[in-house]
Amino acid sequence: MPVNLSFHPHCQDFRINSCLLHRRTTTLLRECRVTTDTNLSIRFVDDTEIQWLNEHYRHKNGPTNVLSFPFADGADSSLSQVPIKELGDIVISVDTAWREANEFKQSLHERLTWLITHGLLHLLGYDHERSESEAIHMQDKEQELLHKLHHSRSTAMTHLAINVDHIATIRQARGGIEPDPVAAAAICEMAGASGIVVHLREDRRHIIDRDVRLLRETIKTKLNLEMGANKEIITIALAIKPDMITLVPEKRQELTTEGGLDVAAQKKSLAKTIDKMRKAGIPVSLFIDPDSQQIKTAQEIGATFVEIHTGRYCDAVGEKARDQEFQLIATSADEAYQMGLRVCAGHGLNYQTTARIAGLDTIEELSIGHAIIARAAFTGLDRAVRDMLAIVQKASKRY
Ligand code: PXP
């Protein structure tokens, strides 16, 4: 279906994923039974350009979010004889879409998808300005299409993998045997977790070798071993064979993993580790900040997954800062997904911050630890896992 997307240079600032929007538009056209030989053009502009179009063609002041121009609208009727089928043009202001995305707590791409849907329905003859009943009719159709798009999510329901390091932190506080992270993992699985994550640190401050060995034997879902790319831990991973590993930067003095890997700076050594794991049949995830260069390098050196660091989003102070961090994650997840990487996310997520991330359709798994273990101290682990799972499931049902 010939869909042509074009961008005003100003749109570069927003890191729009054109492949993702193209795919969604094609799905929408199919759902609307538009024939495959029909052309549609979508132009993404800034507020200045849409304001001019709004004044010139609709005699309305100020910028708007979307304008639709059906082909041959108001033009010579002989144009209908043109053999190529043209649906028309949709023009979207990315500036306005960005403001609305933040207002409605959506990702920019989610908002742009809504605007494309709205614009497309106008091209197909729907009009919410003609009467109340037509407005309802158009709104219903919009909902129906967005629902269908949701069911063609890039990934199925977001998975929840639980990091049980902090059960071990409590155990290590007394140097004894309780509580046991292996028992915790079993409870998490019974409550519905899709996987268990543990970080075997060089200093063994929480998870110890015995935990990883026993978890390998007892876990029924998936064991993700988080680790620094150092020789000793690599040898352990190759012997234990977790279902996947997540490589993280590890510093002795840090309280927790502080930032993502600098994949570009450690390209050679990370590529070597990935290759070793590949030969052993262990997929590798690289824990990275939401950054285009890191994603590109991760793909170049053969990572199967990237895990996008959500820490800055969770720690952001004030709505504006948090919205900005969220948009970075959303765009990076889209970019990684389009490159063929599988996408996870995690760090610092809690019962307030998880829903927005779980709603991103390119992220297949979240890795969450501290918030769940902290809540478990009051509610029990089973309840804490189920509460988080409910948030993840509800959010990933949303478009
Ligand atoms: N992902 C990675 C790579 C991590 O290092 C951690 C912390 O161990 C997590 C996810 C989980 O973070 P939190 O415990 O803050 O949920």
Boltz pocket constraint, residues with backbone or C-beta under 6 A from the ligand:
constraints:
  - pocket:
      binder: B
      contacts: [[A, 163], [A, 165], [A, 199], [A, 226], [A, 246], [A, 248], [A, 256], [A, 257], [A, 287], [A, 307], [A, 345], [A, 346], [A, 347], [A, 348], [A, 349], [A, 367], [A, 368], [A, 369], [A, 370], [A, 371]]
      max_distance: 6.0
